Amino acid sequence: MSNPTLRPYLWMLVGSFAFSWMGTLAHHVGSAEGHALDWQVVAIFRSVLPLLLVGAWGLAAGVTFVFWRPRILWMRSIAGSCSLIGTFFALTRLPISDVFTLTNMFPVWVALLAWPMLGVFPSAKVWLSVACGAAGVVLICRPKLAEGNVAAIIAVSVSVFTALAMIGLHRVRHIDTRAVVVHFSATSLTFAVAAFFIFPRQSTPATIALHQWCYLLGVGLTATIGQICLTKAFTTGDPAKISVVGLTQIVFALTLDTLVLGHELDPMKLLGIPLVIGPTAWLMLRHHPAPGAEFSDEPIETTPNINE
């Protein structure tokens, strides 16, 4: 990384690669091939390790952690926690490429939610992008819905919660990123533990096997690596360009889905993914307008899905 201008993008590439492996490990250990640990257990480990590791990092660096205030931080953490719960439910029931594609279409929802929440009416170009993204979702989800698999709808819902989290995230930029990550991880851990008792569970082994512990450890470590790399990228690079680079996790996920998990490529899915990625990337490259103003064609400052 001798060229400083390239470092943020390399950090984001590494982070995207780590998140893709996290999804692969979570899918395997929570599926029949991995002897099916409950998705709630996987989500708990996803939250525990970043909480401990990033928390220790923050303590060592003298970071001031926050809890009750600002209140907008709770919007980010609660929406992100709902997104995390939905993501790990979907990861054990859908190919990871489907999950990463559907959950990363949140800029489409940011554009629409700006209307009721910020008083900004989307332009015709934004509506066209939304329609294009919706067509891609239909192509990706249709086989799953025909099978009665609601996980596809859950994955789309995750992107809505992520959009809410992103709308709140820009208002907590003055807080140390490690403090935000710790707050989110603690909140998501609470949600994951609650989900363990509220939602139905499969027959989880009373004693987790050694190889399953390895997978769970891998989920937590790759999630932590991805979170740290994402933080490094966004503190040193242009947010809009970094966000678009973050979409590479869809490509990584599709590759791992095929080569590691052995899922077959669906021609309709291959057509649907660009329909989602295209408008998503375009909307990421646009600025948030001031309330009451039209969307411009300037870059948007946002962040990719950080809930995996």
C-alpha positions, 0 to 999 in steps of 0.5 A: 500500500505504498500509494496513499490514495489507493489505501482506502480502496484496498481496505474496502476490498479486503473488508468486502472479501472478509464479509463475503467469507463471513457470509459463506461460513454463516451459511455453511454452519447454519445449513444442513451441510454444516449440521445446522446450528441455529441462525440465532447462535451464529448471529450471537457470535457475529455480535460477541466477537466484534464487541469484545475485540473492538471494545478492547481496542477502544479501551486501549486507545482511551476511546470514550464510549457512549450509551444513552445519547445521542438518541439518533445513535439508537436509531442507527443501532436498533435499525442495524440490529434488525438488519443483522437479525434478518441477514443471518436468518436469510443467510441460512436459507438462501445462497449468499449471493442472493442475500448480499445482492438484496441487502445491498440495495439500501440506497434505493430505499434511502432515496425513497425514504428521503421523501417522507423523512426529509421532505425531498421528492425523488426525481424521475431518474430516481424513480427509474432507478427504483423500478430497475432495482425492483425488476432485479429483485423480482428476477432474483426472488421469483424462484424462492417465492415460488418455493414459499421461501420467505427469506427472500422477502426478509432479505429485501426488508433488511435493506430497508432497515439498513437504509434507516440505519444509514439515514441516522448514521451521518448524524453521529459522525462526531462520535469515534467509530469504535464507540459506534461499533461497540454500541451497535454490537452490544445492541445487536447482541441483545437482539440476537439473544432475544431472537434465540428465545423468541423465534423457533429453533432447530435441534441445536446439538447440546454440545457444539462440535469442534468444527462448528466452534471453528466456523463460529469463530471464523464468522466472528473474526471475519466480521471483525476484520471486515468492520475494521477494514471498513472503518479504515476505508471510510476514515481515509477515503471518499465515502461515495467511491468507497461505497461503490467499491463495497459492492464488490462483496456481491461479486466475491459472494457469487464466486464463493457461492459457486466455488465453495458452497457449490450452488449452481448459477441461475441465468435469471439471477445473473440478469437480476444482479446487474439490475440491482447493482446498477441503480444502487451504484448510481444512487451511491454516487449522488449527494444527499440534497438539502431538505426540500431540494431535488436530488442532484447528480452529485456523489452521495455520501453513504456507507455499505451494509455493515451488518453482515 
